């Protein structure tokens, strides 16, 4: 007796050329931008394809057919699928861009397939809607529709940080930066609180918080458990709405806005260090903590990693994690190498200039990939909260150094 199978077909007209739609299905970085949280693909017949979502769902398969800018087929097997299915992607030119048709076949019709079919349907319906959004506007709907917690920076708890903060747990998310006026501050969170549970879910890292937030909408009131030093606390926070911000759409406009921000904060930082001795700039309040000079090293590291990020967009290469700007050994090495505050400030300004020059040089065909360009543009025109926090941090470090005299 033959097993009865079923197929699902999904169609979408997308505002992009067929080659860009093909790239969205065959580049790992592009797949992560609209479909899954993790992706690995070797786009050739017989090559692998692996997709993973923060919910724990995944699919592993093999590419069975591929025709550049036209079609792609690959096997699909989720964690609870009784058998492998197959996905066929057809891309055709259209008056407004390209028409994509995704056919997911080979699924059974029995009750053992019900959950898998529902999951697959949701993945392709939501995914293709998101693909249209990222190609047209650069907006990732998974992120845009997520409510705001109000973090501007966070670290994963480790033994060194736990010892410094005096927290009695080994896993958690250290809230190193909180956005003024946003949900976390309104709820009563403070810098260096360690979040361990949110909405009943354990929070060992930033990704876990993102998954927990996906289950909620703006206005929801959610319980959170955290440590402030050795004391455990529980509070209920009301999640905020993600603010809508205007982001410059051209490299020239992004460069102009970034240059203005750099000039503003460079002036503030220069004024902050006026009359500060090298000994005061080198003061560390405790083991594993940064000096004011090392905070400058951190800002310099950010510029250099931002340049690498822009390069990944220009070369269309896949780098999972570009930023490595909190590593103490790196930060100390930068501060030690440039030695004095004036030299560090000059190097920081020089690298800011390189960042601006690189974004100005982004060609139109690359800038048209809005899902890539928008992310960088958003950072280069919205890093003010992060910089303000570090200016405040350096101010306190210098005051503490002077108080030791």
Secondary structure, DSSP 8 states (H G I E B T S, - for coil): ----EEEEEEEEEESS-HHHHHHHHH-HHHHHHHT-SEEEE--STT-EEEEE-TTS-EEEEEEEEEETTTEEEEEEEETT-SS-EEEEEEEEEETTEEEEEEEEEEEE-SGGGHHHHHHHHHHHHHHHHHHHHHHHT---HHHHTS-B--EEEEEE--HHHHHHHT-S-S--EEEEEE-TTSHHHHHT--TT-EEEEETTEE-SSHHHHHHHHHT--TT-EEEEEEEETTEEEEEEEE-B---------SHHHHHHHHHHHHHHHHHHHHHHHTT--HHHHT--SSTT---HHHHHHHHHHHHHHHHHHHHHHHHT---S-------HHHHHHHHHHH-SHHHHHHHHHHHHHHHHHHHHT--HHHHT-HHHHHHHHHHHTS-HHHHHHHHHHHHHHHHHHHHT-
